[in-house]
Amino acid sequence: QNPQHVAVAMTVEVLELLEVFGKAREAGQEALSPRQLAEAAEEMADVTMYGLQLAYTLNIDLARGISPQASDETTALAELKRLAGKGRGDCFAQAMLLAADSRFVAEVFQWMCPTEVSALQAGQCPQALAEIARAFEKLFRRMLQLADTLAIDLSGEVSRKISIVDRRVSLENDPV
C-alpha cells in the first residue's frame, strides 16, 4: 500500500467525522443524537482502520507511542483506549483537534515524490519516519480519547466494519 494514499484516505474519514460534529453544532445541539453518534462511531472505525493500515505500512508501533509498556502485538484496542487517558474539552473541540492532527499527517506526505515514499517505507529516512510516527501517535491517542468521551466501543466498531468488508470481498469473489 502507498502510505500517501492511505494518509489521504484517513484524512478524508476524519473530515467526514468532523462533518457529523459540524452538523450537530449547526443545529445547536449540545450533544450528538443517537443517529449522529452511530455515524461518528462508523467514521471513527474507518479512521482507525486506515490508521492501522498506515502504521503497518510504515512499521510504526502505535501502541508503544501511547504507552511504553504497550505493543501493537500484545495490546488490545480497548486497553489502548484506557492507556490513552481522558480527552480534554468537549467532544466538538476534540474532533477539531483530531482534524488538525490528521491534516498534519497528510501534509507530511503531500510533497513527497514516489522515491521518497519508497525510501520512507524501506526505513531509509529515520528522521522523517520519527516525525510521522509522533504526529500519527498524537492523532491516534486523540481519537482513542474521543472514543472514550463518546463511550464508543471502537474495537466493536472496527470488528463490525471488517466483517462488512469481508462479506463484500466474498460476494465479489463468489462466482454466481
One Martini backbone bead per residue (centre of mass of N, CA, C, O) as a GRO file, in nm:
protein
  176
    1GLN     BB    1   0.097   0.035   0.019
    2ASN     BB    2   0.036   0.370  -0.009
    3PRO     BB    3   0.079   0.609   0.231
    4GLN     BB    4  -0.044   0.850   0.089
    5HIS     BB    5  -0.326   0.727   0.036
    6VAL     BB    6  -0.390   0.652   0.328
    7ALA     BB    7  -0.367   0.937   0.450
    8VAL     BB    8  -0.591   1.060   0.280
    9ALA     BB    9  -0.818   0.867   0.359
   10MET     BB   10  -0.806   0.931   0.660
   11THR     BB   11  -0.868   1.235   0.632
   12VAL     BB   12  -1.145   1.202   0.509
   13GLU     BB   13  -1.265   1.056   0.756
   14VAL     BB   14  -1.219   1.286   0.955
   15LEU     BB   15  -1.399   1.488   0.800
   16GLU     BB   16  -1.657   1.318   0.830
   17LEU     BB   17  -1.658   1.338   1.135
   18LEU     BB   18  -1.667   1.648   1.151
   19GLU     BB   19  -1.941   1.675   1.009
   20VAL     BB   20  -2.112   1.560   1.234
   21PHE     BB   21  -2.043   1.788   1.435
   22GLY     BB   22  -2.124   2.030   1.259
   23LYS     BB   23  -2.427   1.963   1.237
   24ALA     BB   24  -2.483   1.975   1.539
   25ARG     BB   25  -2.391   2.266   1.583
   26GLU     BB   26  -2.583   2.401   1.376
   27ALA     BB   27  -2.840   2.281   1.548
   28GLY     BB   28  -2.761   2.336   1.863
   29GLN     BB   29  -2.620   2.103   1.986
   30GLU     BB   30  -2.469   1.950   2.272
   31ALA     BB   31  -2.520   1.668   2.136
   32LEU     BB   32  -2.539   1.372   2.006
   33SER     BB   33  -2.724   1.180   1.845
   34PRO     BB   34  -2.775   0.855   1.796
   35ARG     BB   35  -2.722   0.874   1.490
   36GLN     BB   36  -2.460   1.044   1.511
   37LEU     BB   37  -2.306   0.844   1.686
   38ALA     BB   38  -2.306   0.618   1.475
   39GLU     BB   39  -2.153   0.781   1.262
   40ALA     BB   40  -1.903   0.838   1.430
   41ALA     BB   41  -1.826   0.542   1.479
   42GLU     BB   42  -1.785   0.473   1.180
   43GLU     BB   43  -1.564   0.684   1.121
   44MET     BB   44  -1.367   0.587   1.342
   45ALA     BB   45  -1.325   0.310   1.217
   46ASP     BB   46  -1.203   0.411   0.955
   47VAL     BB   47  -0.966   0.561   1.077
   48THR     BB   48  -0.846   0.316   1.219
   49MET     BB   49  -0.798   0.138   0.972
   50TYR     BB   50  -0.612   0.336   0.824
   51GLY     BB   51  -0.414   0.376   1.056
   52LEU     BB   52  -0.320   0.081   1.076
   53GLN     BB   53  -0.224   0.065   0.786
   54LEU     BB   54  -0.012   0.287   0.807
   55ALA     BB   55   0.151   0.165   1.037
   56TYR     BB   56   0.222  -0.096   0.890
   57THR     BB   57   0.358   0.028   0.635
   58LEU     BB   58   0.573   0.194   0.845
   59ASN     BB   59   0.637   0.051   1.115
   60ILE     BB   60   0.434   0.151   1.348
   61ASP     BB   61   0.407   0.162   1.705
   62LEU     BB   62   0.133   0.279   1.849
   63ALA     BB   63   0.129   0.165   2.134
   64ARG     BB   64   0.409   0.269   2.222
   65GLY     BB   65   0.323   0.575   2.188
   66ILE     BB   66   0.114   0.560   2.428
   67SER     BB   67   0.286   0.315   2.570
   68PRO     BB   68   0.574   0.162   2.679
   69GLN     BB   69   0.410  -0.113   2.769
   70ALA     BB   70   0.319  -0.132   2.483
   71SER     BB   71   0.189  -0.329   2.194
   72ASP     BB   72   0.070  -0.428   1.896
   73GLU     BB   73   0.096  -0.745   1.966
   74THR     BB   74  -0.039  -0.719   2.292
   75THR     BB   75  -0.251  -0.476   2.250
   76ALA     BB   76  -0.555  -0.377   2.291
   77LEU     BB   77  -0.773  -0.134   2.207
   78ALA     BB   78  -0.908  -0.104   2.485
   79GLU     BB   79  -0.641  -0.058   2.636
   80LEU     BB   80  -0.552   0.193   2.480
   81LYS     BB   81  -0.787   0.368   2.566
   82ARG     BB   82  -0.704   0.371   2.862
   83LEU     BB   83  -0.405   0.477   2.820
   84ALA     BB   84  -0.483   0.756   2.680
   85GLY     BB   85  -0.713   0.871   2.826
   86LYS     BB   86  -0.852   1.169   2.868
   87GLY     BB   87  -1.017   1.410   2.732
   88ARG     BB   88  -1.027   1.748   2.637
   89GLY     BB   89  -1.309   1.865   2.649
   90ASP     BB   90  -1.518   1.856   2.415
   91CYS     BB   91  -1.603   1.675   2.138
   92PHE     BB   92  -1.574   1.909   1.938
   93ALA     BB   93  -1.283   1.988   2.008
   94GLN     BB   94  -1.158   1.709   1.961
   95ALA     BB   95  -1.232   1.692   1.658
   96MET     BB   96  -1.067   1.937   1.568
   97LEU     BB   97  -0.790   1.827   1.662
   98LEU     BB   98  -0.797   1.575   1.486
   99ALA     BB   99  -0.797   1.726   1.216
  100ALA     BB  100  -0.526   1.867   1.258
  101ASP     BB  101  -0.358   1.608   1.283
  102SER     BB  102  -0.433   1.491   1.006
  103ARG     BB  103  -0.322   1.717   0.833
  104PHE     BB  104  -0.028   1.676   0.913
  105VAL     BB  105   0.008   1.391   0.808
  106ALA     BB  106  -0.067   1.455   0.510
  107GLU     BB  107   0.142   1.686   0.465
  108VAL     BB  108   0.399   1.517   0.471
  109PHE     BB  109   0.314   1.366   0.193
  110GLN     BB  110   0.250   1.583  -0.026
  111TRP     BB  111   0.579   1.633  -0.121
  112MET     BB  112   0.627   1.346  -0.200
  113CYS     BB  113   0.794   1.132  -0.376
  114PRO     BB  114   0.812   0.807  -0.465
  115THR     BB  115   1.107   0.768  -0.363
  116GLU     BB  116   1.054   0.875  -0.075
  117VAL     BB  117   0.840   0.670   0.002
  118SER     BB  118   1.015   0.420  -0.037
  119ALA     BB  119   1.232   0.503   0.167
  120LEU     BB  120   1.044   0.514   0.408
  121GLN     BB  121   0.951   0.213   0.395
  122ALA     BB  122   1.267   0.115   0.414
  123GLY     BB  123   1.403   0.303   0.649
  124GLN     BB  124   1.582   0.563   0.514
  125CYS     BB  125   1.398   0.789   0.702
  126PRO     BB  126   1.409   0.833   1.027
  127GLN     BB  127   1.321   1.128   1.075
  128ALA     BB  128   1.055   1.127   0.917
  129LEU     BB  129   0.933   0.882   1.063
  130ALA     BB  130   0.936   1.009   1.347
  131GLU     BB  131   0.746   1.243   1.277
  132ILE     BB  132   0.509   1.074   1.187
  133ALA     BB  133   0.477   0.905   1.442
  134ARG     BB  134   0.415   1.136   1.638
  135ALA     BB  135   0.166   1.246   1.489
  136PHE     BB  136   0.009   0.977   1.479
  137GLU     BB  137  -0.001   0.918   1.782
  138LYS     BB  138  -0.159   1.172   1.851
  139LEU     BB  139  -0.406   1.109   1.682
  140PHE     BB  140  -0.474   0.832   1.810
  141ARG     BB  141  -0.508   0.930   2.097
  142ARG     BB  142  -0.735   1.131   2.039
  143MET     BB  143  -0.934   0.918   1.931
  144LEU     BB  144  -0.949   0.749   2.190
  145GLN     BB  145  -1.057   0.983   2.363
  146LEU     BB  146  -1.315   1.029   2.201
  147ALA     BB  147  -1.430   0.748   2.240
  148ASP     BB  148  -1.451   0.780   2.543
  149THR     BB  149  -1.634   1.030   2.556
  150LEU     BB  150  -1.861   0.868   2.365
  151ALA     BB  151  -1.874   0.562   2.431
  152ILE     BB  152  -1.702   0.398   2.218
  153ASP     BB  153  -1.669   0.083   2.061
  154LEU     BB  154  -1.406   0.049   1.867
  155SER     BB  155  -1.363  -0.253   1.840
  156GLY     BB  156  -1.651  -0.319   1.747
  157GLU     BB  157  -1.654  -0.132   1.498
  158VAL     BB  158  -1.417  -0.260   1.350
  159SER     BB  159  -1.532  -0.547   1.335
  160ARG     BB  160  -1.782  -0.469   1.173
  161LYS     BB  161  -1.630  -0.353   0.925
  162ILE     BB  162  -1.473  -0.607   0.855
  163SER     BB  163  -1.722  -0.786   0.799
  164ILE     BB  164  -1.825  -0.617   0.564
  165VAL     BB  165  -1.576  -0.645   0.384
  166ASP     BB  166  -1.570  -0.954   0.375
  167ARG     BB  167  -1.846  -0.985   0.237
  168ARG     BB  168  -1.780  -0.828  -0.018
  169VAL     BB  169  -1.543  -1.001  -0.111
  170SER     BB  170  -1.699  -1.272  -0.126
  171LEU     BB  171  -1.904  -1.170  -0.337
  172GLU     BB  172  -1.695  -1.089  -0.558
  173ASN     BB  173  -1.561  -1.399  -0.554
  174ASP     BB  174  -1.839  -1.520  -0.618
  175PRO     BB  175  -1.955  -1.737  -0.830
  176VAL     BB  176  -2.278  -1.721  -1.005
   0.00000   0.00000   0.00000
